[in-house]
Amino acid sequence: MKDENALSVKPVVIAAVDDIFFSAKIDSAARIVGAELRQATDAQKLEEQLASMTPTLIILDLNSKTCAPLQAIRRIKADPRIRDTPLVGFLSHVQVDLHEAAKEAGCDQILPRSIFSANLAQILRTGKP
């Protein structure tokens, strides 16, 4: 007999990514680990997702041209309802200025694309690389 209280909670992840390659990669990894993925391809869709739910993880492509990632970080960290949600941003390893700007805005984890990709399944499960 199954214990109904032992059912695991499915992680819900919002990914603000406008790069088709990384969107597909995140979608594939989410399916493998059993996470529910909500994709936001621009700032308005991200805002709608954030207003309608409390995710277990938020992923931001810090190079996004349409998702306004630095403004999104500030907005997320200012909202008491979601400010403690793990926020993982990824970028090119040579973008030192962008890394610092994301850190100052409040991004919890900032990872080079290669490390983000290599640890994506673990990030989706735990919110940490």
C-alpha positions, -999 to +999 in steps of 0.1 A: +000+000+000+013+034-010+017+061+016+001+092+001+020+115+024+053+102+009+046+116-025+074+139-036+068+174-047+077+181-083+101+211-086+087+240-106+113+260-125+110+292-144+137+297-170+141+331-185+161+322-216+158+334-251+186+313-266+170+283-284+199+260-277+199+266-240+161+265-238+161+230-255+189+219-231+170+230-200+138+215-213+154+181-219+171+181-185+138+191-168+121+162-183+148+138-172+147+150-135+109+153-134+108+191-130+080+212-143+095+238-166+079+272-173+098+291-201+098+329-203+113+342-235+109+379-227+105+402-198+067+404-200+064+366-200+088+364-170+068+389-151+036+370-158+051+337-146+065+353-115+031+369-107+012+337-112+033+313-091+060+307-066+087+286-083+112+264-066+140+277-088+145+306-113+171+303-141+183+335-159+204+337-190+223+368-181+230+375-218+193+376-227+184+405-249+147+401-242+143+391-206+161+421-189+180+398-165+195+424-142+162+441-137+146+407-132+171+399-104+164+432-086+126+427-090+128+391-077+150+400-047+126+429-038+095+406-037+091+390-003+071+362-018+099+350-041+131+366-028+143+334-012+137+313-043+172+301-056+182+323-085+208+308-109+223+330-137+246+318-164+269+337-188+302+334-207+332+329-184+349+361-198+320+384-189+335+397-156+316+430-157+282+412-162+291+387-135+297+416-110+266+434-120+245+402-115+262+397-081+254+432-071+218+429-082+215+398-059+218+367-081+224+337-058+245+316-082+264+329-113+279+302-134+298+301-166+278+284-194+300+253-194+295+247-157+258+254-159+255+229-187+276+203-170+256+205-138+221+213-152+204+181-138+217+188-103+208+225-105+172+216-115+169+191-086+186+212-059+190+248-070+227+244-066+256+233-090 
